[in-house]
């Protein structure tokens, strides 16, 4: 048994590129195995030995790490190890949660082979452990769930492991609605993350092949929006953009109609403009990029010089399959991140690295379908529609403004196309009652951009 578990532990070294962490975890696991070998089948002796280990300096942390490692490696004994975990924990699972967040946020892709066609055993075991801790209502497990939600890649329906993760997480929340409700009192934002994630994923699962998955996602999102409107609307104005994208999907169509025509149904909302006026938190714009994806696109905007970005862009497109028709939803989320969440300091703006407007122009060229282009342009200009100088950041509107300016005269077709779209949405988007308001805002944000760049 010792040799088998050690072999599994060595396989788990791919969890991290930091070999020191891997060595520590393997060492902890071997120490735990020695306890089992010493105690044999005497369960009371095992517990006594574990408690004694926990009394040593940093011993509690090492035993927690050993048990997490064992549960992910050893499917046959995972329930036994979970029982030991509940018996020895004395910090309200804080160290356990800390380690699981690291695994879910940073190490999830490394728990499987690149381009794998099936979910790895380690990934399955991590999800099993998360489910068990949710059932135990462990404080902080919502942070692990949010990290796992980020690992569901938008615009990727070809990957079986990606679909599996989406399905398992959706089922987890369906089965634990009472736990979700309790998270509101704990001031967790997990309900907003669940709603935003799966509303965006519904747009990927339109094909009839994903009918069952889509129905589950729609049911979950509609229930959350109706029962927890305050938490969902805290996302900001992008909650409306997400709903508009799926407004013709069965289930969401009635929700969208009620939001437009009977807003008072939702926690006393008097008008949809109240949601528009809340800028989207960068936390949610960032949430629809995997941590690895965010790291790579930020690297391009922080370390690659203008004129040298083509090979990085080609690599990024290949890595995340941006040339596929299914990736259009992901590109929209990338653009919302670039415009609304990634705000570089002035020294970066003044430098010769790739600027945000150039990234926006590159991603715009990746989309070919008319519907996809309309959604992409709306993502670029979304903050323009509701810009208020007092509350919104000029950084949200700067990339599109600079793209229009920098494209003249070399790429005049881009300038003309973007200005035409901007004028069209100012005239038509949101109806006649917003027309005057939008025109005033257009004047405000153009003035703000000119003023900001005059001082750079």
C-alpha positions as a Python dict, from the first residue, in 0.01 Angstrom:
ca = {
    (1, 'X'): (0, 0, 0),
    (2, 'X'): (286, 235, 88),
    (3, 'X'): (447, 190, -255),
    (4, 'X'): (116, 239, -437),
    (5, 'X'): (34, 563, -253),
    (6, 'X'): (387, 697, -301),
    (7, 'X'): (360, 630, -673),
    (8, 'X'): (37, 829, -681),
    (9, 'X'): (204, 1104, -479),
    (10, 'X'): (490, 1125, -728),
    (11, 'X'): (235, 1154, -1011),
    (12, 'X'): (83, 1448, -827),
    (13, 'X'): (412, 1639, -856),
    (14, 'X'): (265, 1784, -1176),
    (15, 'X'): (32, 1983, -953),
    (16, 'X'): (301, 2248, -924),
    (17, 'X'): (610, 2376, -1097),
    (18, 'X'): (747, 2482, -758),
    (19, 'X'): (932, 2163, -672),
    (20, 'X'): (983, 2271, -312),
    (21, 'X'): (606, 2268, -252),
    (22, 'X'): (579, 1926, -417),
    (23, 'X'): (860, 1789, -198),
    (24, 'X'): (696, 1926, 117),
    (25, 'X'): (362, 1767, 32),
    (26, 'X'): (520, 1432, -56),
    (27, 'X'): (720, 1442, 267),
    (28, 'X'): (403, 1515, 466),
    (29, 'X'): (222, 1229, 296),
    (30, 'X'): (502, 984, 369),
    (31, 'X'): (495, 1091, 735),
    (32, 'X'): (122, 1019, 743),
    (33, 'X'): (180, 679, 583),
    (34, 'X'): (430, 597, 855),
    (35, 'X'): (161, 669, 1114),
    (36, 'X'): (-73, 423, 943),
    (37, 'X'): (195, 158, 919),
    (38, 'X'): (285, 197, 1285),
    (39, 'X'): (-76, 182, 1406),
    (40, 'X'): (-191, -94, 1173),
    (41, 'X'): (-567, -140, 1199),
    (42, 'X'): (-593, 27, 1539),
    (43, 'X'): (-804, 335, 1455),
    (44, 'X'): (-774, 484, 1804),
    (45, 'X'): (-396, 461, 1783),
    (46, 'X'): (-401, 634, 1442),
    (47, 'X'): (-603, 920, 1589),
    (48, 'X'): (-374, 946, 1891),
    (49, 'X'): (-64, 954, 1667),
    (50, 'X'): (-217, 1221, 1444),
    (51, 'X'): (-311, 1437, 1741),
    (52, 'X'): (42, 1400, 1874),
    (53, 'X'): (185, 1505, 1537),
    (54, 'X'): (-42, 1810, 1541),
    (55, 'X'): (107, 1924, 1872),
    (56, 'X'): (451, 1962, 1714),
    (57, 'X'): (560, 2297, 1560),
    (58, 'X'): (378, 2333, 1225),
    (59, 'X'): (264, 1973, 1272),
    (60, 'X'): (-102, 2060, 1228),
    (61, 'X'): (-36, 2221, 890),
    (62, 'X'): (177, 1929, 773),
    (63, 'X'): (-88, 1672, 864),
    (64, 'X'): (-362, 1877, 693),
    (65, 'X'): (-148, 1891, 378),
    (66, 'X'): (-80, 1518, 399),
    (67, 'X'): (-451, 1436, 423),
    (68, 'X'): (-545, 1668, 134),
    (69, 'X'): (-268, 1512, -72),
    (70, 'X'): (-385, 1163, 17),
    (71, 'X'): (-750, 1231, -62),
    (72, 'X'): (-656, 1359, -408),
    (73, 'X'): (-418, 1069, -473),
    (74, 'X'): (-593, 774, -314),
    (75, 'X'): (-954, 727, -417),
    (76, 'X'): (-993, 406, -221),
    (77, 'X'): (-907, 561, 116),
    (78, 'X'): (-1030, 917, 62),
    (79, 'X'): (-1333, 881, 293),
    (80, 'X'): (-1114, 748, 571),
    (81, 'X'): (-874, 1040, 530),
    (82, 'X'): (-1162, 1289, 529),
    (83, 'X'): (-1273, 1147, 865),
    (84, 'X'): (-922, 1196, 1002),
    (85, 'X'): (-924, 1552, 867),
    (86, 'X'): (-1244, 1637, 1054),
    (87, 'X'): (-1098, 1487, 1374),
    (88, 'X'): (-767, 1674, 1380),
    (89, 'X'): (-863, 2014, 1236),
    (90, 'X'): (-840, 2291, 1496),
    (91, 'X'): (-830, 2616, 1295),
    (92, 'X'): (-1181, 2597, 1150),
    (93, 'X'): (-1031, 2454, 829),
    (94, 'X'): (-845, 2777, 747),
    (95, 'X'): (-522, 2608, 638),
    (96, 'X'): (-716, 2343, 448),
    (97, 'X'): (-908, 2612, 256),
    (98, 'X'): (-586, 2801, 185),
    (99, 'X'): (-429, 2494, 24),
    (100, 'X'): (-742, 2409, -175),
    (101, 'X'): (-759, 2763, -315),
    (102, 'X'): (-400, 2722, -438),
    (103, 'X'): (-490, 2392, -605),
    (104, 'X'): (-811, 2525, -762),
    (105, 'X'): (-677, 2861, -874),
    (106, 'X'): (-317, 2789, -975),
    (107, 'X'): (-274, 2416, -1021),
    (108, 'X'): (-597, 2292, -1182),
    (109, 'X'): (-460, 2279, -1542),
    (110, 'X'): (-146, 2100, -1420),
    (111, 'X'): (-358, 1823, -1268),
    (112, 'X'): (-423, 1690, -1618),
    (113, 'X'): (-228, 1630, -1937),
    (114, 'X'): (-226, 1907, -2195),
    (115, 'X'): (-513, 1869, -2447),
    (116, 'X'): (-648, 1576, -2244),
    (117, 'X'): (-974, 1424, -2369),
    (118, 'X'): (-1090, 1317, -2022),
    (119, 'X'): (-1087, 1454, -1670),
    (120, 'X'): (-798, 1327, -1459),
    (121, 'X'): (-848, 1122, -1144),
    (122, 'X'): (-686, 1398, -938),
    (123, 'X'): (-931, 1657, -1069),
    (124, 'X'): (-1225, 1429, -991),
    (125, 'X'): (-1097, 1377, -639),
    (126, 'X'): (-1052, 1749, -581),
    (127, 'X'): (-1415, 1806, -682),
    (128, 'X'): (-1522, 1520, -454),
    (129, 'X'): (-1343, 1684, -161),
    (130, 'X'): (-1501, 2023, -239),
    (131, 'X'): (-1848, 1864, -243),
    (132, 'X'): (-1785, 1700, 94),
    (133, 'X'): (-1667, 2027, 250),
    (134, 'X'): (-1970, 2211, 109),
    (135, 'X'): (-2191, 1946, 271),
    (136, 'X'): (-2006, 2009, 599),
    (137, 'X'): (-2062, 2385, 547),
    (138, 'X'): (-1696, 2460, 603),
    (139, 'X'): (-1628, 2833, 627),
    (140, 'X'): (-1437, 2961, 324),
    (141, 'X'): (-1519, 2675, 87),
    (142, 'X'): (-1702, 2932, -128),
    (143, 'X'): (-1359, 3076, -219),
    (144, 'X'): (-1254, 2738, -357),
    (145, 'X'): (-1579, 2718, -557),
    (146, 'X'): (-1518, 3063, -708),
    (147, 'X'): (-1167, 2957, -809),
    (148, 'X'): (-1305, 2643, -976),
    (149, 'X'): (-1567, 2848, -1162),
    (150, 'X'): (-1284, 3049, -1317),
    (151, 'X'): (-1137, 2727, -1458),
    (152, 'X'): (-1446, 2675, -1677),
    (153, 'X'): (-1329, 2823, -2005),
    (154, 'X'): (-1583, 3023, -2202),
    (155, 'X'): (-1618, 2954, -2574),
    (156, 'X'): (-1481, 2601, -2539),
    (157, 'X'): (-1746, 2335, -2595),
    (158, 'X'): (-1505, 2092, -2764),
    (159, 'X'): (-1322, 2001, -2444),
    (160, 'X'): (-1482, 1715, -2252),
    (161, 'X'): (-1300, 1805, -1926),
    (162, 'X'): (-1427, 2162, -1959),
    (163, 'X'): (-1787, 2046, -2008),
    (164, 'X'): (-1747, 1801, -1720),
    (165, 'X'): (-1633, 2074, -1482),
    (166, 'X'): (-1924, 2299, -1585),
    (167, 'X'): (-2172, 2016, -1532),
    (168, 'X'): (-2034, 1912, -1194),
    (169, 'X'): (-2026, 2267, -1061),
    (170, 'X'): (-2380, 2335, -1183),
    (171, 'X'): (-2505, 2019, -1011),
    (172, 'X'): (-2316, 2111, -694),
    (173, 'X'): (-2499, 2443, -668),
    (174, 'X'): (-2836, 2292, -762),
    (175, 'X'): (-2800, 2039, -483),
    (176, 'X'): (-2687, 2296, -225),
    (177, 'X'): (-2922, 2590, -269),
    (178, 'X'): (-2970, 2623, 106),
    (179, 'X'): (-2592, 2653, 148),
    (180, 'X'): (-2586, 2920, -126),
    (181, 'X'): (-2857, 3112, 56),
    (182, 'X'): (-2657, 3096, 378),
    (183, 'X'): (-2358, 3249, 200),
    (184, 'X'): (-2552, 3577, 170),
    (185, 'X'): (-2540, 3616, 547),
    (186, 'X'): (-2168, 3541, 539),
    (187, 'X'): (-2125, 3832, 292),
    (188, 'X'): (-1992, 3600, 26),
    (189, 'X'): (-2032, 3699, -341),
    (190, 'X'): (-2055, 3343, -463),
    (191, 'X'): (-2419, 3378, -579),
    (192, 'X'): (-2318, 3661, -812),
    (193, 'X'): (-2024, 3455, -943),
    (194, 'X'): (-2243, 3150, -1003),
    (195, 'X'): (-2509, 3355, -1183),
    (196, 'X'): (-2263, 3545, -1404),
    (197, 'X'): (-2056, 3237, -1488),
    (198, 'X'): (-2345, 3016, -1594),
    (199, 'X'): (-2536, 3293, -1773),
    (200, 'X'): (-2226, 3344, -1989),
    (201, 'X'): (-2190, 2966, -2037),
    (202, 'X'): (-2550, 2932, -2157),
    (203, 'X'): (-2448, 3139, -2459),
    (204, 'X'): (-2194, 2865, -2540),
    (205, 'X'): (-2444, 2580, -2502),
    (206, 'X'): (-2702, 2686, -2760),
    (207, 'X'): (-2650, 2378, -2979),
    (208, 'X'): (-2914, 2105, -2929),
    (209, 'X'): (-2633, 1864, -2829),
    (210, 'X'): (-2612, 2051, -2499),
    (211, 'X'): (-2987, 2077, -2431),
    (212, 'X'): (-2972, 1897, -2096),
    (213, 'X'): (-2676, 2099, -1971),
    (214, 'X'): (-2831, 2425, -2092),
    (215, 'X'): (-3164, 2355, -1920),
    (216, 'X'): (-2986, 2291, -1590),
    (217, 'X'): (-2786, 2612, -1623),
    (218, 'X'): (-3091, 2818, -1719),
    (219, 'X'): (-3295, 2681, -1429),
    (220, 'X'): (-3017, 2758, -1180),
    (221, 'X'): (-2960, 3112, -1312),
    (222, 'X'): (-3329, 3205, -1330),
    (223, 'X'): (-3389, 3085, -975),
    (224, 'X'): (-3090, 3277, -844),
    (225, 'X'): (-3189, 3597, -1026),
    (226, 'X'): (-3546, 3586, -900),
    (227, 'X'): (-3465, 3484, -542),
    (228, 'X'): (-3140, 3678, -499),
    (229, 'X'): (-3177, 3981, -725),
    (230, 'X'): (-2982, 4210, -492),
    (231, 'X'): (-2680, 3976, -501),
    (232, 'X'): (-2699, 3925, -878),
    (233, 'X'): (-2745, 4295, -960),
    (234, 'X'): (-2435, 4371, -750),
    (235, 'X'): (-2238, 4246, -1052),
    (236, 'X'): (-2314, 4576, -1222),
    (237, 'X'): (-2426, 4668, -1572),
    (238, 'X'): (-2270, 4361, -1732),
    (239, 'X'): (-2544, 4152, -1575),
    (240, 'X'): (-2778, 4311, -1832),
    (241, 'X'): (-2533, 4246, -2116),
    (242, 'X'): (-2512, 3880, -2012),
    (243, 'X'): (-2890, 3848, -2000),
    (244, 'X'): (-2934, 4022, -2333),
    (245, 'X'): (-2700, 3768, -2496),
    (246, 'X'): (-2931, 3483, -2389),
    (247, 'X'): (-3263, 3672, -2399),
    (248, 'X'): (-3404, 3440, -2669),
    (249, 'X'): (-3319, 3118, -2483),
    (250, 'X'): (-3616, 2936, -2329),
    (251, 'X'): (-3641, 3035, -1965),
    (252, 'X'): (-3435, 3350, -1999),
    (253, 'X'): (-3685, 3501, -2246),
    (254, 'X'): (-3949, 3544, -1973),
    (255, 'X'): (-3691, 3676, -1729),
    (256, 'X'): (-3569, 3932, -1984),
    (257, 'X'): (-3925, 4041, -2067),
    (258, 'X'): (-4004, 4090, -1698),
    (259, 'X'): (-3685, 4289, -1642),
    (260, 'X'): (-3774, 4527, -1926),
    (261, 'X'): (-4147, 4559, -1870),
    (262, 'X'): (-4206, 4474, -1505),
    (263, 'X'): (-3886, 4568, -1318),
    (264, 'X'): (-4072, 4613, -990),
    (265, 'X'): (-4092, 4234, -973),
    (266, 'X'): (-3725, 4227, -875),
    (267, 'X'): (-3670, 4353, -519),
    (268, 'X'): (-3843, 4684, -581),
    (269, 'X'): (-3642, 4777, -891),
    (270, 'X'): (-3815, 5077, -1051),
    (271, 'X'): (-3626, 5086, -1381),
    (272, 'X'): (-3355, 4887, -1558),
    (273, 'X'): (-3144, 5204, -1574),
    (274, 'X'): (-3073, 5154, -1203),
    (275, 'X'): (-2870, 4847, -1298),
    (276, 'X'): (-2702, 5027, -1590),
    (277, 'X'): (-2577, 5298, -1358),
    (278, 'X'): (-2374, 5051, -1150),
    (279, 'X'): (-2034, 4994, -1309),
    (280, 'X'): (-1927, 4632, -1326),
    (281, 'X'): (-1676, 4527, -1064),
    (282, 'X'): (-1342, 4415, -1217),
    (283, 'X'): (-1378, 4104, -1001),
    (284, 'X'): (-1655, 3974, -1229),
    (285, 'X'): (-1496, 4081, -1556),
    (286, 'X'): (-1182, 3895, -1448),
    (287, 'X'): (-1384, 3590, -1344),
    (288, 'X'): (-1462, 3485, -1702),
    (289, 'X'): (-1096, 3442, -1786),
    (290, 'X'): (-909, 3144, -1651),
    (291, 'X'): (-617, 3247, -1424),
    (292, 'X'): (-373, 3117, -1686),
    (293, 'X'): (-547, 3313, -1962),
    (294, 'X'): (-543, 3634, -1758),
    (295, 'X'): (-173, 3593, -1681),
    (296, 'X'): (-86, 3548, -2049),
    (297, 'X'): (-284, 3839, -2191),
    (298, 'X'): (-158, 4071, -1914),
    (299, 'X'): (197, 3961, -1998),
    (300, 'X'): (145, 4082, -2356),
    (301, 'X'): (27, 4422, -2231),
    (302, 'X'): (306, 4461, -1974),
    (303, 'X'): (619, 4307, -2124),
    (304, 'X'): (590, 4282, -2504),
    (305, 'X'): (695, 4582, -2711),
    (306, 'X'): (473, 4731, -2980),
    (307, 'X'): (563, 4582, -3317),
    (308, 'X'): (687, 4258, -3163),
    (309, 'X'): (352, 4122, -3048),
    (310, 'X'): (251, 3919, -3354),
    (311, 'X'): (406, 3588, -3248),
    (312, 'X'): (264, 3625, -2897),
    (313, 'X'): (-78, 3695, -3042),
    (314, 'X'): (-58, 3391, -3272),
    (315, 'X'): (46, 3173, -2980),
    (316, 'X'): (-239, 3307, -2763),
    (317, 'X'): (-491, 3250, -3043),
    (318, 'X'): (-374, 2892, -3091),
    (319, 'X'): (-360, 2820, -2718),
    (320, 'X'): (-721, 2931, -2660),
    (321, 'X'): (-857, 2849, -3008),
    (322, 'X'): (-976, 3205, -3073),
    (323, 'X'): (-1018, 3139, -3445),
    (324, 'X'): (-1309, 2899, -3387),
    (325, 'X'): (-1668, 3029, -3418),
    (326, 'X'): (-1741, 2909, -3064),
    (327, 'X'): (-1476, 3144, -2922),
    (328, 'X'): (-1676, 3460, -2994),
    (329, 'X'): (-1824, 3465, -2643),
    (330, 'X'): (-1475, 3428, -2496),
    (331, 'X'): (-1343, 3716, -2709),
    (332, 'X'): (-1623, 3939, -2578),
    (333, 'X'): (-1520, 3850, -2221),
    (334, 'X'): (-1155, 3918, -2302),
    (335, 'X'): (-1248, 4261, -2433),
    (336, 'X'): (-1455, 4342, -2127),
    (337, 'X'): (-1154, 4245, -1912),
    (338, 'X'): (-913, 4458, -2114),
    (339, 'X'): (-1142, 4762, -2105),
    (340, 'X'): (-1295, 4733, -1759),
    (341, 'X'): (-1053, 4541, -1537),
    (342, 'X'): (-696, 4589, -1661),
    (343, 'X'): (-601, 4951, -1589),
    (344, 'X'): (-224, 4999, -1628),
    (345, 'X'): (-42, 5284, -1450),
    (346, 'X'): (74, 5593, -1639),
    (347, 'X'): (433, 5469, -1673),
    (348, 'X'): (306, 5167, -1868),
    (349, 'X'): (78, 5383, -2083),
    (350, 'X'): (375, 5607, -2169),
    (351, 'X'): (606, 5313, -2244),
    (352, 'X'): (662, 5124, -2569),
    (353, 'X'): (482, 4804, -2460),
    (354, 'X'): (166, 4679, -2631),
    (355, 'X'): (-119, 4915, -2539),
    (356, 'X'): (-475, 4813, -2460),
    (357, 'X'): (-615, 4975, -2775),
    (358, 'X'): (-387, 4753, -2987),
    (359, 'X'): (-512, 4441, -2806),
    (360, 'X'): (-873, 4553, -2863),
    (361, 'X'): (-802, 4599, -3234),
    (362, 'X'): (-640, 4256, -3258),
    (363, 'X'): (-927, 4078, -3083),
    (364, 'X'): (-1179, 4266, -3298),
    (365, 'X'): (-1019, 4117, -3611),
    (366, 'X'): (-1053, 3764, -3470),
    (367, 'X'): (-1434, 3767, -3514),
    (368, 'X'): (-1593, 3711, -3855),
    (369, 'X'): (-1967, 3652, -3814),
    (370, 'X'): (-2200, 3958, -3824),
    (371, 'X'): (-2375, 3862, -3498),
    (372, 'X'): (-2043, 3797, -3329),
    (373, 'X'): (-1906, 4132, -3448),
    (374, 'X'): (-2210, 4316, -3311),
    (375, 'X'): (-2163, 4150, -2971),
    (376, 'X'): (-1791, 4224, -2973),
    (377, 'X'): (-1842, 4592, -3055),
    (378, 'X'): (-2105, 4619, -2784),
    (379, 'X'): (-1852, 4473, -2539),
    (380, 'X'): (-1601, 4739, -2647),
    (381, 'X'): (-1842, 5031, -2616),
    (382, 'X'): (-2059, 4904, -2332),
    (383, 'X'): (-1924, 5144, -2071),
    (384, 'X'): (-1961, 5433, -2318),
    (385, 'X'): (-2338, 5395, -2306),
    (386, 'X'): (-2362, 5462, -1934),
    (387, 'X'): (-2052, 5667, -1863),
    (388, 'X'): (-2076, 5916, -1577),
    (389, 'X'): (-1764, 6114, -1508),
    (390, 'X'): (-1830, 6118, -1134),
    (391, 'X'): (-1862, 5741, -1094),
    (392, 'X'): (-1694, 5574, -1394),
    (393, 'X'): (-1328, 5556, -1483),
    (394, 'X'): (-1201, 5713, -1804),
    (395, 'X'): (-979, 5402, -1832),
    (396, 'X'): (-1288, 5200, -1925),
    (397, 'X'): (-1348, 5407, -2237),
    (398, 'X'): (-988, 5487, -2330),
    (399, 'X'): (-903, 5171, -2536),
    (400, 'X'): (-1190, 5219, -2783),
    (401, 'X'): (-1129, 5595, -2809),
    (402, 'X'): (-759, 5539, -2883),
    (403, 'X'): (-837, 5262, -3133),
    (404, 'X'): (-1061, 5502, -3327),
    (405, 'X'): (-792, 5770, -3318),
    (406, 'X'): (-489, 5547, -3390),
    (407, 'X'): (-665, 5372, -3680),
    (408, 'X'): (-680, 5701, -3872),
    (409, 'X'): (-567, 5722, -4148),
    (410, 'X'): (-382, 5387, -4189),
    (411, 'X'): (-683, 5167, -4103),
    (412, 'X'): (-962, 5411, -4182),
    (413, 'X'): (-1209, 5125, -4234),
    (414, 'X'): (-1181, 5035, -3864),
    (415, 'X'): (-1241, 5396, -3763),
    (416, 'X'): (-1545, 5430, -3988),
    (417, 'X'): (-1689, 5096, -3874),
    (418, 'X'): (-1652, 5176, -3504),
    (419, 'X'): (-1791, 5529, -3532),
    (420, 'X'): (-2090, 5404, -3732),
    (421, 'X'): (-2160, 5141, -3468),
    (422, 'X'): (-2122, 5394, -3189),
    (423, 'X'): (-2369, 5632, -3353),
    (424, 'X'): (-2610, 5346, -3422),
    (425, 'X'): (-2622, 5228, -3062),
    (426, 'X'): (-2653, 5586, -2938),
    (427, 'X'): (-2964, 5618, -3159),
    (428, 'X'): (-3123, 5277, -3107),
    (429, 'X'): (-2986, 5091, -2805),
    (430, 'X'): (-3215, 5114, -2507),
    (431, 'X'): (-3502, 5295, -2683),
    (432, 'X'): (-3597, 5658, -2737),
    (433, 'X'): (-3602, 5749, -2368),
    (434, 'X'): (-3225, 5698, -2347),
    (435, 'X'): (-3135, 5878, -2671),
    (436, 'X'): (-3071, 6224, -2525),
    (437, 'X'): (-2893, 6079, -2222),
    (438, 'X'): (-2659, 5873, -2441),
    (439, 'X'): (-2573, 6167, -2666),
    (440, 'X'): (-2481, 6376, -2362),
    (441, 'X'): (-2267, 6090, -2230),
    (442, 'X'): (-2089, 6055, -2565),
    (443, 'X'): (-1987, 6420, -2542),
    (444, 'X'): (-1875, 6369, -2181),
    (445, 'X'): (-1652, 6068, -2241),
    (446, 'X'): (-1490, 6210, -2554),
    (447, 'X'): (-1406, 6524, -2356),
    (448, 'X'): (-1275, 6312, -2069),
    (449, 'X'): (-1046, 6112, -2303),
    (450, 'X'): (-906, 6426, -2465),
    (451, 'X'): (-846, 6584, -2123),
    (452, 'X'): (-677, 6269, -1984),
    (453, 'X'): (-435, 6225, -2274),
    (454, 'X'): (-350, 6595, -2284),
    (455, 'X'): (-182, 6542, -1946),
    (456, 'X'): (16, 6228, -2034),
}
